[in-house]
Amino acid sequence: MEDWSSPVTSVKVACMTTDEPPGAWPTDQVVTVVGVDDHPIVLAGVVATIERRLPQFRWTGAAETFDQLQELIDEPSTRPSIALIDLHLRDGSDPCTSISILDAQGILPVVFTSELRPVPIRRAVSAGARGLALKSDPPDRLADVLLQVSRGDFAASGELAFVLLSDPTLVAHLAPRELEVLQFLSEGIPRKAVGRRMSPPVSTATVITYVNRVCSRYRAMGRGISTVADALRAATDDGYLG
């Protein structure tokens, strides 16, 4: 299983500070962009940013669900070069699966999110996302991310985005079996029953060992974790759960 807590390297940080448009796209090809977000006003701001900052780019459509996005992709007139992906859609779609599908179709996925927990963001990058733009960053940073991604670079929209992607001390590295235990415990499964639910099953003593390892990993980071509730709260704060 992929280590989703692993930091991302080779990240360019957007740092546009002037009102001048970015440098010309290096070919004559227009870069087409679509977005999926279930808050239309958010994408309206994206369209305005592209029109103001990126004359070589063309917005070709917005979607509120991944199925709607796929319809845009399947239509030749709206097929994008880049797709902006929100990590939390109400349609219940898994963003990592969506990103993997887009990547396999030759479309460059860029995460555009208000999520500030590192694990969901790093999961998206592991799935194939080529850039990260935080909704809290200025619109010009989004424009710079789109430009850098279109040129083949991995880009982040600011220092916070860079830290979420790259700081190796930000997240505890939890093993898949440890995460499996935490997931069952977060669902209210009694500790004595967790081992029987695991695949393959393990003893209750082994479940306790996994929990103790999780607590130890967090304590090694300087986080005061000593109980199951503490461990579940820390894993939720990192984005492993919830």
Protein Blocks (a to p, Z undefined) as FASTA:
>chain_A
ZZfkbccehiacdfbfbfbdcdddfbfbdcddddddfbfklmmmmmmmmmmmmmmbccfb
dcfbfklmmmmmmpmklocfbdcddfbdfklpafklmmmmmmmnopacddddfbfbfklm
mmmmmnopabdcdfkbcfklmmmmmmmmmnopacdfbfklmmmmmmmklpccddfklmmm
mmmmmnopafklmmmmpccdddfklmmmmmmmmmmmmmmnopacfbfklmmmmmmmnopg
ZZ
